Amino acid sequence: MDYLEKIKESIKNTDSEMVIEFTKKALENNLEPEKIIYEALTPAMDYVGQEYEKGNLFLPEMLMSAETLKGAMEILKPLLVKTGVPKAGKVVMGTVEGDIHDIGKQIVCMMLEGAGFEVFDLGVDVPAQTFIEKIKQEKAEVVGMSAFLSTTALQFLEVIKKLKEANLTDKVKVMIGGAAASDRYAEMIGADGYGSNASAAVRLARELVERTR
Amino acid sequence: MKGEIPTIRPTVKLLSRDFIEKIIDEAMDVLEKTGVWVDYKPALELLSDSGERVEPTSNRIYINRDLVEKHLKTVPSEILFYDRSEKLCIELKGDSFYFEPGSAATKVWDEEKKVIRDPLTSDTIEHFIVADYLPYIDGLGGGVVPTDVPVEIRDRFRLFLSLKYSTKPTTNGGTFTMDGFQVEKNLLIAIRGSEKNLREKPLCALAACPSPPLKWSDLTCHDLMEGAKYGIPIILISMPLTGVTAPITLGGSLVQHTAESLSGVVISQLTREGAPLIWGGSPSAFDMHYGTTPMGAIETIMFDIAYCEIGKYLNIPTQAYIGMSDSKCIDVQTGLETASGTLLGALAGINIITGAGMMNFETTQSLEKLVIDNEICGMARRLVQGISCHGEVLAEDLFTDGLYDGKHFLLSPSTLKWFKKEYFYPGTVISREDDQAWIKKGATNSQQRAQAEVKKILSTHKPVPLDTDTENELNKIMLQDARKYGLDHLPVLA
């Protein structure tokens, strides 16, 4: 029986009980946690993300898949610590200072976790300095910032400036999102990328982590 | 609050009961005092045999109101249509409503070349394939009239193509010649297997259009009576032009529409009691500036709604040519006029709403417009479903434990239960992505997206084919008829 296929199917079908059962079975059958993540969880979420972007799946359905996948991650996480397998990456997330728009950023956090990232969500109205401290503390590879208002979007620049001052720009990549952001805006302020939706944000985060390694 | 709270069916009404009764009363006066002109001998005979006074030197006949009232009683109040595979799919009754494309266009809009041109058989086929595919288009109209077959057979050739390329029921529009009905009837019997089965499970309604003011031509009257004989539903399509072939005011023209339709009721029911009829029409609020017949005019829409209210009062299923545009290309005007008519027609509960895809005064069909209008039909369907009171507690999410500032409801059980059922999700024609995503996808307008959708439908949608025996039978009937008019073989079909 192909447990990896079963896990993938369970994620696509948002069947949280089966995903746990098949993950356990896969481990019992000596499948490596790393293999389960990279050959079942990640491709399943990629598929779901693509289907969402194509318009074939709805937002709640995509998020349900991410929730379902968490069940498998709960089991695999402790094993990864033991074996020292590298994670997809560490991401510090937050809505910038002066801005309390939360939902979009929350959705991106869920999707990043679903994709195997370790996510540190600083919440909303986050001062630039708090971003920097958390990045240093966790040795994060990516910082994701959200802004809804064109006024608060200026805070992106603050964080980027502080990263430069701390000589962190090689180690930490910056991604932005939210209604006030765009591809052009990212380019203009020197961010490393813009995620237009949660699925695109995951793709972007992966690319950015690649660049730091 | 105890018990279930019913959902209101949103509606629109233009006539009071008193006003409706006045219009009907005056229409009966017209039939008694002015009469109607009937150019078809069998109908004249039928009317004079039943005691009506025929003017000796003309075809003018005066119809007594008692006779009208008597025959109104036998018209069925509902008609059920079955698709090609005999599945019940359309129930004309009460305030139900169904959408079909605007019928029998004599031109097509070519979105690629941006021109209005004559339709070919291939255009008619493409029209039926797209209409077969679209989810909110419930039935077919008379499609597009192909100009590459002899003019005499274009009516039944349309029907022939619709039966081949779609399973949806159809209202094929009017016939063009006296032998048209016979061929159309035979095509329908070929599908149903027998005359009896066709009578029991209608697949197609045909149109009979009196000529305003107050006249039945031999052809339309013939079809009206033949339809009654074979139980093929006939749509009475009275088409007053306000101030030109009918009185100028909407009220005055409604009297004429009612009188013409009532005379149709009498002729039909005299032929066979209980013959199925649809109280339809195609009036137009004549444009005194340009001398044209705008179908998107607000007064045309109002006229349609009003005569359907009269049809409902008389307990007869209704139809209207509503939800179309007079624009000559696909633009903002096509959208705004079509949406106005479609939404209002649905609210009014007009049983058959004939209009999708049509523009340029009911002359021109466009595949792209049809695809766009399908979305309007979907919206209209959602609108009429209204707002329902789901469950005892409406806002369950606001009463759950752990509600905190910034919590979202995207994964709450009630969201997962209702997000699809409560909302209408349009297709690719409607842009709802953010501007960045829109730019990435090519920054298209709705016409361009509709064009892409049409191409996709035509390259992927394969209508359910007829079984070989039935197809051979249809081909035989059609070819036999075509040969009479000098066509040795039918145009090569896709």
Interface residues (C-beta under 8 A of the other chain):
Chain A: G55 F58 L59 P60 L63 M64 E67 I100 D102 I103 Q106 I107 V124 A179 S182 D183 Y194 S196 N197
Chain B: G406 H408 L410 L411 T415 L416 F419 K420 Y425 T428 D434 D435 Q436 A437 K440
